[in-house]
């Protein structure tokens, strides 16, 4: 909302013609137009492709959702947003490095495509979640992962309001199938990522790190625990936090 108010009183509408494709400096190697992405999907022979929208470094819960979906699909498009986000979000370049090391070490490369999405984050909750799905349809996805509080901010939206909005549309209306995943966590007793649907243990056994806890770990010069993220990702984040100094550190 603040962004909209800053744009002035006059806004123009009408037909749009692309004169020059804006460049994403620093992301050139991972910038693919929708037509290029669809061509890669055809070349790889993927008949079903699930898209994943993210503006944060992928943690273990995200990895779990993606791999559950990949069990059912031919391919996975990891499509991080690299446009404007909140000032306290981790910079796009740092997030991309986290995705790179994760895909290199823990994903089957022939079944995963990593590219960037040049959109800005609006934090508009359910309606933006539907928008994200429609955009990924244009990139060639047949399915789209919708998790807890998709495109939300703070506690403004209900955790599963996006599910309700998706449910108002018929399958033919969106032409992309949402895959709904409830909140996941690391369970010490299960020694694995789980959800309330699969884990019988008490909430005290569940590991869920908040932004405050993340800041505490990095401020102390400590790696995030493996229950939260892969060691390679934790090293990237710690290096970034150390380089910029904790007096300027925001997450």
ZADOMAR-650641 format. One record per residue (C-alpha): residue number from 1; residue in three letters; y, x, z. Coordinates in steps of 0.1 Angstrom, whole numbers. Example, Ala and Ser with C-alpha at 12.3 -4.5 7.8 and 13.67 -1.06 7.14 Angstrom:
residues 2
+-----+-----+-------+-------+-------+
:   i :  aa :    c2 :    c1 :    c3 :
+-----+-----+-------+-------+-------+
:   1 : ala :   -45 :   123 :    78 :
:   2 : ser :   -11 :   137 :    71 :
+-----+-----+-------+-------+-------+
end
This chain:
residues 251
+-----+-----+-------+-------+-------+
:   i :  aa :    c2 :    c1 :    c3 :
+-----+-----+-------+-------+-------+
:   1 : unk :     0 :     0 :     0 :
:   2 : unk :    24 :    28 :     8 :
:   3 : unk :    17 :    43 :   -26 :
:   4 : unk :    26 :    10 :   -43 :
:   5 : unk :    58 :     7 :   -24 :
:   6 : unk :    69 :    42 :   -34 :
:   7 : unk :    66 :    33 :   -71 :
:   8 : unk :    99 :    14 :   -73 :
:   9 : unk :   109 :   -21 :   -82 :
:  10 : unk :   101 :   -21 :  -119 :
:  11 : unk :    66 :   -18 :  -133 :
:  12 : unk :    56 :   -21 :  -170 :
:  13 : unk :    26 :   -38 :  -185 :
:  14 : unk :    11 :   -42 :  -220 :
:  15 : unk :   -12 :   -23 :  -243 :
:  16 : unk :   -20 :    13 :  -235 :
:  17 : unk :   -24 :    41 :  -260 :
:  18 : unk :   -37 :    75 :  -249 :
:  19 : unk :   -15 :   102 :  -264 :
:  20 : unk :   -29 :   132 :  -246 :
:  21 : unk :   -58 :   134 :  -222 :
:  22 : unk :   -45 :   147 :  -188 :
:  23 : unk :   -62 :   179 :  -177 :
:  24 : unk :   -80 :   183 :  -144 :
:  25 : unk :   -71 :   218 :  -136 :
:  26 : unk :  -100 :   236 :  -119 :
:  27 : unk :  -125 :   209 :  -128 :
:  28 : unk :  -128 :   215 :  -165 :
:  29 : unk :  -165 :   225 :  -164 :
:  30 : unk :  -173 :   192 :  -146 :
:  31 : unk :  -150 :   168 :  -166 :
:  32 : unk :  -169 :   144 :  -188 :
:  33 : unk :  -155 :   114 :  -207 :
:  34 : unk :  -176 :    82 :  -205 :
:  35 : unk :  -187 :    87 :  -241 :
:  36 : unk :  -199 :   122 :  -234 :
:  37 : unk :  -217 :   111 :  -202 :
:  38 : unk :  -235 :    84 :  -221 :
:  39 : unk :  -245 :   109 :  -248 :
:  40 : unk :  -260 :   132 :  -221 :
:  41 : unk :  -279 :   102 :  -206 :
:  42 : unk :  -294 :    94 :  -241 :
:  43 : unk :  -303 :   130 :  -247 :
:  44 : unk :  -322 :   132 :  -214 :
:  45 : unk :  -340 :    99 :  -222 :
:  46 : unk :  -328 :    82 :  -190 :
:  47 : unk :  -333 :    44 :  -193 :
:  48 : unk :  -321 :    37 :  -157 :
:  49 : unk :  -293 :    57 :  -141 :
:  50 : unk :  -279 :    52 :  -106 :
:  51 : unk :  -243 :    62 :   -98 :
:  52 : unk :  -229 :    74 :   -65 :
:  53 : unk :  -192 :    73 :   -57 :
:  54 : unk :  -179 :    97 :   -31 :
:  55 : unk :  -147 :   112 :   -18 :
:  56 : unk :  -163 :   133 :    10 :
:  57 : unk :  -188 :   162 :    11 :
:  58 : unk :  -223 :   148 :     8 :
:  59 : unk :  -240 :   147 :    42 :
:  60 : unk :  -276 :   142 :    50 :
:  61 : unk :  -273 :   104 :    50 :
:  62 : unk :  -257 :   104 :    16 :
:  63 : unk :  -285 :   127 :     3 :
:  64 : unk :  -311 :   103 :    17 :
:  65 : unk :  -295 :    73 :    -1 :
:  66 : unk :  -293 :    91 :   -34 :
:  67 : unk :  -329 :   103 :   -32 :
:  68 : unk :  -342 :    69 :   -22 :
:  69 : unk :  -325 :    55 :   -53 :
:  70 : unk :  -337 :    84 :   -75 :
:  71 : unk :  -373 :    75 :   -66 :
:  72 : unk :  -367 :    43 :   -85 :
:  73 : unk :  -345 :    55 :  -113 :
:  74 : unk :  -347 :    80 :  -142 :
:  75 : unk :  -315 :    98 :  -133 :
:  76 : unk :  -287 :   101 :  -108 :
:  77 : unk :  -250 :   105 :  -116 :
:  78 : unk :  -232 :   121 :   -86 :
:  79 : unk :  -196 :   112 :   -95 :
:  80 : unk :  -171 :   125 :   -69 :
:  81 : unk :  -136 :   112 :   -71 :
:  82 : unk :  -110 :   140 :   -75 :
:  83 : unk :   -78 :   121 :   -78 :
:  84 : unk :   -54 :   113 :   -49 :
:  85 : unk :   -70 :   105 :   -15 :
:  86 : unk :   -56 :   104 :    20 :
:  87 : unk :   -38 :   135 :    32 :
:  88 : unk :   -64 :   142 :    58 :
:  89 : unk :   -93 :   142 :    34 :
:  90 : unk :  -110 :   175 :    25 :
:  91 : unk :   -95 :   189 :    -8 :
:  92 : unk :  -113 :   180 :   -40 :
:  93 : unk :  -121 :   217 :   -49 :
:  94 : unk :  -138 :   222 :   -15 :
:  95 : unk :  -158 :   190 :   -19 :
:  96 : unk :  -169 :   199 :   -54 :
:  97 : unk :  -182 :   233 :   -41 :
:  98 : unk :  -202 :   214 :   -15 :
:  99 : unk :  -218 :   192 :   -43 :
: 100 : unk :  -225 :   223 :   -64 :
: 101 : unk :  -245 :   241 :   -37 :
: 102 : unk :  -263 :   209 :   -27 :
: 103 : unk :  -274 :   201 :   -63 :
: 104 : unk :  -284 :   238 :   -69 :
: 105 : unk :  -306 :   239 :   -38 :
: 106 : unk :  -319 :   205 :   -31 :
: 107 : unk :  -320 :   183 :   -62 :
: 108 : unk :  -342 :   183 :   -94 :
: 109 : unk :  -316 :   195 :  -119 :
: 110 : unk :  -332 :   177 :  -149 :
: 111 : unk :  -328 :   144 :  -131 :
: 112 : unk :  -292 :   148 :  -117 :
: 113 : unk :  -258 :   149 :  -135 :
: 114 : unk :  -228 :   161 :  -115 :
: 115 : unk :  -194 :   154 :  -130 :
: 116 : unk :  -160 :   144 :  -116 :
: 117 : unk :  -141 :   111 :  -117 :
: 118 : unk :  -103 :   115 :  -122 :
: 119 : unk :   -94 :    83 :  -104 :
: 120 : unk :   -73 :    79 :   -72 :
: 121 : unk :   -87 :    63 :   -40 :
: 122 : unk :   -70 :    31 :   -31 :
: 123 : unk :   -90 :    22 :     1 :
: 124 : unk :   -91 :   -14 :   -11 :
: 125 : unk :  -125 :   -22 :     3 :
: 126 : unk :  -148 :   -47 :   -14 :
: 127 : unk :  -126 :   -52 :   -46 :
: 128 : unk :  -124 :   -14 :   -51 :
: 129 : unk :  -161 :   -11 :   -46 :
: 130 : unk :  -167 :   -35 :   -74 :
: 131 : unk :  -142 :   -16 :   -95 :
: 132 : unk :  -161 :    16 :   -88 :
: 133 : unk :  -193 :     0 :  -100 :
: 134 : unk :  -177 :   -13 :  -132 :
: 135 : unk :  -162 :    22 :  -140 :
: 136 : unk :  -197 :    37 :  -136 :
: 137 : unk :  -211 :    11 :  -159 :
: 138 : unk :  -187 :    25 :  -185 :
: 139 : unk :  -201 :    60 :  -178 :
: 140 : unk :  -236 :    47 :  -186 :
: 141 : unk :  -250 :    38 :  -152 :
: 142 : unk :  -273 :     8 :  -149 :
: 143 : unk :  -273 :     8 :  -111 :
: 144 : unk :  -247 :    17 :   -84 :
: 145 : unk :  -252 :    26 :   -47 :
: 146 : unk :  -232 :     4 :   -23 :
: 147 : unk :  -233 :    16 :    13 :
: 148 : unk :  -217 :     7 :    45 :
: 149 : unk :  -179 :     1 :    44 :
: 150 : unk :  -177 :     9 :     7 :
: 151 : unk :  -141 :    20 :    -2 :
: 152 : unk :  -129 :    10 :    32 :
: 153 : unk :  -105 :    27 :    56 :
: 154 : unk :  -108 :    27 :    94 :
: 155 : unk :  -121 :    -6 :   106 :
: 156 : unk :   -99 :   -28 :    83 :
: 157 : unk :  -128 :   -43 :    64 :
: 158 : unk :  -161 :   -55 :    77 :
: 159 : unk :  -189 :   -29 :    73 :
: 160 : unk :  -207 :   -50 :    46 :
: 161 : unk :  -179 :   -71 :    31 :
: 162 : unk :  -185 :   -53 :    -2 :
: 163 : unk :  -221 :   -67 :    -3 :
: 164 : unk :  -208 :  -102 :     1 :
: 165 : unk :  -183 :   -98 :   -28 :
: 166 : unk :  -210 :   -83 :   -51 :
: 167 : unk :  -232 :  -113 :   -42 :
: 168 : unk :  -206 :  -137 :   -57 :
: 169 : unk :  -212 :  -123 :   -92 :
: 170 : unk :  -242 :  -131 :  -114 :
: 171 : unk :  -262 :  -103 :  -128 :
: 172 : unk :  -248 :  -108 :  -163 :
: 173 : unk :  -212 :  -109 :  -151 :
: 174 : unk :  -211 :   -73 :  -138 :
: 175 : unk :  -238 :   -59 :  -161 :
: 176 : unk :  -246 :   -33 :  -134 :
: 177 : unk :  -270 :   -37 :  -105 :
: 178 : unk :  -258 :   -28 :   -70 :
: 179 : unk :  -283 :   -11 :   -47 :
: 180 : unk :  -274 :   -20 :   -11 :
: 181 : unk :  -281 :     5 :    17 :
: 182 : unk :  -273 :    -1 :    53 :
: 183 : unk :  -261 :    26 :    77 :
: 184 : unk :  -283 :    56 :    81 :
: 185 : unk :  -285 :    83 :   108 :
: 186 : unk :  -306 :   112 :   119 :
: 187 : unk :  -331 :   102 :   146 :
: 188 : unk :  -343 :   130 :   169 :
: 189 : unk :  -375 :   112 :   176 :
: 190 : unk :  -383 :   105 :   140 :
: 191 : unk :  -370 :   140 :   131 :
: 192 : unk :  -356 :   125 :    99 :
: 193 : unk :  -329 :   104 :    84 :
: 194 : unk :  -336 :    67 :    90 :
: 195 : unk :  -319 :    33 :    94 :
: 196 : unk :  -323 :     4 :   118 :
: 197 : unk :  -348 :   -11 :    93 :
: 198 : unk :  -372 :    19 :    96 :
: 199 : unk :  -364 :    35 :   130 :
: 200 : unk :  -377 :    18 :   162 :
: 201 : unk :  -360 :    42 :   187 :
: 202 : unk :  -330 :    38 :   210 :
: 203 : unk :  -294 :    44 :   198 :
: 204 : unk :  -293 :    74 :   222 :
: 205 : unk :  -318 :    92 :   198 :
: 206 : unk :  -294 :    88 :   168 :
: 207 : unk :  -271 :   115 :   156 :
: 208 : unk :  -239 :   103 :   141 :
: 209 : unk :  -210 :   128 :   138 :
: 210 : unk :  -174 :   115 :   138 :
: 211 : unk :  -144 :   132 :   123 :
: 212 : unk :  -134 :   143 :   157 :
: 213 : unk :  -168 :   160 :   163 :
: 214 : unk :  -166 :   177 :   129 :
: 215 : unk :  -132 :   191 :   138 :
: 216 : unk :  -145 :   203 :   171 :
: 217 : unk :  -174 :   222 :   155 :
: 218 : unk :  -151 :   239 :   129 :
: 219 : unk :  -124 :   247 :   154 :
: 220 : unk :  -149 :   266 :   174 :
: 221 : unk :  -161 :   285 :   144 :
: 222 : unk :  -194 :   268 :   145 :
: 223 : unk :  -215 :   255 :   116 :
: 224 : unk :  -222 :   218 :   115 :
: 225 : unk :  -257 :   211 :   127 :
: 226 : unk :  -285 :   206 :   101 :
: 227 : unk :  -290 :   171 :   113 :
: 228 : unk :  -256 :   163 :    98 :
: 229 : unk :  -255 :   184 :    66 :
: 230 : unk :  -273 :   211 :    48 :
: 231 : unk :  -266 :   247 :    60 :
: 232 : unk :  -252 :   257 :    26 :
: 233 : unk :  -227 :   228 :    28 :
: 234 : unk :  -218 :   236 :    64 :
: 235 : unk :  -210 :   272 :    54 :
: 236 : unk :  -186 :   260 :    26 :
: 237 : unk :  -168 :   238 :    51 :
: 238 : unk :  -166 :   265 :    78 :
: 239 : unk :  -153 :   290 :    53 :
: 240 : unk :  -126 :   266 :    42 :
: 241 : unk :  -116 :   257 :    77 :
: 242 : unk :  -114 :   294 :    87 :
: 243 : unk :   -93 :   303 :    56 :
: 244 : unk :   -66 :   277 :    62 :
: 245 : unk :   -64 :   281 :   100 :
: 246 : unk :   -71 :   253 :   125 :
: 247 : unk :   -34 :   248 :   131 :
: 248 : unk :   -32 :   233 :    96 :
: 249 : unk :   -67 :   219 :    95 :
: 250 : unk :   -70 :   182 :    88 :
: 251 : unk :  -102 :   163 :    80 :
+-----+-----+-------+-------+-------+
end
